[in-house]
Amino acid sequence: MKTKILILSMLFSGAMMTAQETFKKFNFGVRSGLNIATVVSEDDDFDNPDARFGAYAGLVFEYRFSERFSLLTEAFYSQQGFSLGDDVSLDDDFDAEFQVDYIQVPVLFKVNIIKGLSAHAGPQIGFKINEEVDLDITENGGDTETDFFNSTDFQLATGAQYTFDFGLFVQARYTLGLSEVIEDSEGHNSIFSTGVGFMF
């Protein structure tokens, strides 16, 4: 009986040590910042619109395979879309903004280049949660709900990050949509983002 208890105790202790070592490889944090978003196309007949300036904010989860390689999974709210200015109308006062907001979920492979500096890249999927056009962006009340954009968007994200010893990081990222935002439009989301975050 004592032998069985001893064996069970050893197995339990080993499992706890393994769980603790695995848990140490996980890290989580928060990030937020500025989006400069638009829609682009390689089609020469496609007139790329102006950028919409928006914000993003969300959570970061990191699993460290080693000191050099990690896997990042994120979930964040992202304001995207594009703007149309005076050049699309004879009316000099015309100004419109297509506001398309997503919940973005990337899975990124991260490589630590030197101490503090890292690069990351990987696929990302966006789920549309809001879409509207604002025909009077200088005033409240000009928003009209629309439903032109597809409900999901597959993208590729790549960027760089510098992390300080106490957990604060600064980051820049570029994301390009791989799927059309509107059926048969040849248009793809294009987002440059920059911001800060903190790993706990």
Sequence and secondary structure as in RCSB ss.txt:
>XXXX:A:sequence
MKTKILILSMLFSGAMMTAQETFKKFNFGVRSGLNIATVVSEDDDFDNPDARFGAYAGLVFEYRFSERFSLLTEA
FYSQQGFSLGDDVSLDDDFDAEFQVDYIQVPVLFKVNIIKGLSAHAGPQIGFKINEEVDLDITENGGDTETDFFN
STDFQLATGAQYTFDFGLFVQARYTLGLSEVIEDSEGHNSIFSTGVGFMF
>XXXX:A:secstr
 HHHHHHHHHHHHHHHHHHHHHHHTEEEEEEEEEEEEEEE S TT    B EEEEEEEEEEEEESSSSEEEEEEE
EEEEEEEEE GGGSS TT  EEEEEEEEEEEEEEEEEEETTEEEEEEEEEEEEEEEEEES TTSTT EEE   S 
SEEEEEEEEEEEE TTSEEEEEEEEEESS SSTTS  EEEEEEEEEEEE 
